[in-house]
Every structure is written in structure tokens, then in C-alpha cells.
Amino acid sequence: MFLLRPDKPETEQDEAMFDASYKLFCERIIRQRLLVNNEVLRMGQLRQAFIDMVKANEGVDASNYRQDLLKKRLAQDFPQLAFHMPTKRNVCELFFAETLSKDALVDMLPDPSGTETTQSSELSQTDSDNETGRTKCQTTHEDTRTLYTAALFLKRLLSDTPGMSCPWPPTSENVNVTESQTVVPIGLYNLLSWIIGSTEEPTLDHYVNIDDDVHLKVLSVCQDIVYLASKGRKQTPKSLALGLTVRHLTGSSRIVSLLNRLGHCASWDTVLSLDTSLAQLTLVEGRDKIPKGFSKRTPTTLVWDNIDFGEETLSGRGTTHHTNGIKWNFPGSSSLARAGKLK
């Protein structure tokens, strides 16, 4: 048996088919987009745009119109066009004006990840849309420059940020939400708020207003960026408070070190130094100093107990043994007692 090529159907495609739509296609797409605007388009885009114009002007489905026929007609009618076949087989042939420079060609190249169907529909839009429309790669190139410029601006802000200015060791007055905001540049805070869609207020004069719960999360991420940009040289209220809290809750150096590697808190050595400095500060201030919130000559209740951290160490040494206490009093109790005696 022999395989025979089937006879060509009588309705074989003619190069001159859809002549009216072809002339309109050449005027709007080839002359305006390729020759005037110096754009770079794929063959698949051109074919789809031609099919759309045939459908819109003649009401005929030209989806079976072969791509090689359209290319042959364009090559005959527009010798000033250049063709380029990319090395990737899944990327269509590129069409552009031969006068286009190499640098401009690189900037105008369409994004290979884009789909031809979506891009070809853009070619068949109205003339006003075509005048303002740009290829996908152009937008990507401009966006890259915009993002890079913004990154340099933020980098300069981060380098100018002094970090925590309080004396060492920082106390509870220096490690709170209000103080955390002072180490975060306004530009960084507002940018993250815009990215997550919490606000649409375009300003760099002040911190934008967002919900309180989102405010804490944005402030947390911003402090991580400040800590990371300084390579750990600029401590933040979060980096110190989180490390100290995790140490007190777990006593695990591994957890603190893991959080430090992820850029969320200070190193284990820094946390130990902070804890030691706070203890020394308490000794310097004196044993007779009354903590804030307590009153003299008032009945006071004290509860103390031994609490050991039991840190995980390789040798078993270096664990913390200390005593915790609870103290409370009622400022109004003494006045009530005196009032009872007077009666």
C-alpha cells in the first residue's frame, strides 16, 4: 500500500483573500505600529490581529488562514520589514522595521512569557488605544527602572536612619510601639502600606494612617528591614525585645539563633548582654528604689520563688538560675485604714 497525498480542496486559500481587511490591517498595524512607532511584534500576533479584522469588517471566520501566506504577502508589500526567528522553538518569529537600531530592538522586544492571544487582542483595539499602547516589554523595562530608583531612594533613607538612640541598656520605656516607629523611615513604612493595600494616601510627609492591627505587622516588617540593611549593626526595639522574650519563655539558644538567622531578632550573645546589662542597671540604681507604680507606706504583698531557665547547652554549663518575685500594693488602702481609725 502507498500513502497518497490527498487532493487539494477546491477552496484552496488564495493569497488575495480578504483584500479589504488586508489593506486595513496594513494601514493600522504594519504602517502605524511597525514602521511609525517602531514596535516589535510576533508573527502570531500579526496573524491573530488580521483574523480579528476580517471578522470585524467582513463577518467571516478567517481562523484557517495560514500564517505562511500572511508572511509572504507582507514580505512582498513591505520589503522594509525585517524578520527574526528566535532560538526558542516556542517563540514565534519577530517582525520589525529594518531601520530599528540594536539598542532600541532590545528595549522593544516583547516578553516571551506573554501569550499571543492576549497581546494580539491589544493590536485590534481602537486607534486611540494604539497610540498610547506599548509593548509588554516596554512596560517591564520602565517598571524595572522605577523600582530600581525607588530601591536606591529607600537604601539612602535606611543608611541615614540612626537607629535606637537611647543609652545602653534600653529599658521598657525604649522598647515599645512608639519608639519602634522612630527607627523606621517614613518612606519605608508608607511603601509597605501601599504594597499591601492598606491605604491609598500618596504622601511622604507623615506616616500614613492604617488599622492598628495592620500597623503592628507593617512596623514589624519594617524593623526587620532596618536590621537587615545594617547587617545587624542597628538594633531595633523588635530585635531586642523579641530575642529577650523568647529567651525568657523558652531558654533555648537554638530558637533565638534561628530567629536571628531569619533576621527577626538579635543574636544570642546580644540578648545575653542585654539581660546582663539590665541586671547590672538594677543593682546600680540601688536596692531601696521603689519600682514605678508603687507607693511608700502602703501595705504590700510579696511572692518570691526560684525559677531556673535551664537553657539547652552542649556541656550543661552556662544555665541561668535566678529568683523571680511578684509585688503588688493598693495605694488607697492606707488612707482607708486611717479613715477607719478616725471614726
Sequence and secondary structure as in RCSB ss.txt:
>XXXX:A:sequence
MFLLRPDKPETEQDEAMFDASYKLFCERIIRQRLLVNNEVLRMGQLRQAFIDMVKANEGVDASNYRQDLLKKRLA
QDFPQLAFHMPTKRNVCELFFAETLSKDALVDMLPDPSGTETTQSSELSQTDSDNETGRTKCQTTHEDTRTLYTA
ALFLKRLLSDTPGMSCPWPPTSENVNVTESQTVVPIGLYNLLSWIIGSTEEPTLDHYVNIDDDVHLKVLSVCQDI
VYLASKGRKQTPKSLALGLTVRHLTGSSRIVSLLNRLGHCASWDTVLSLDTSLAQLTLVEGRDKIPKGFSKRTPT
TLVWDNIDFGEETLSGRGTTHHTNGIKWNFPGSSSLARAGKLK
>XXXX:A:secstr
         TT   TTTTHHHHHHHIIIIIIIIIIIS   EEHHHHHHHHHHHHHHHH    TT  HHHHHHHHH
HH TTEEEE  SSTTS  EEEETT  HHHHHHH   TTS HHHHHHHHTS HHHHHH   HHHHHHHHHHHHHHH
HHHHHHHHHH     S SS  TTTSSHHHHHHTS HHHHHHHHHHTTS     SSS     HHHHHHHHHHHHHH
HHHHTTTSS  HHHHHHHHHHHHHH  HHHHHHHHHTTSS  HHHHHHHHHHHHHHHHHH TT   TT  TTS E
EEEEEEEE     SSS S  EEEEEEEEE TTHHHHHHHHHH 
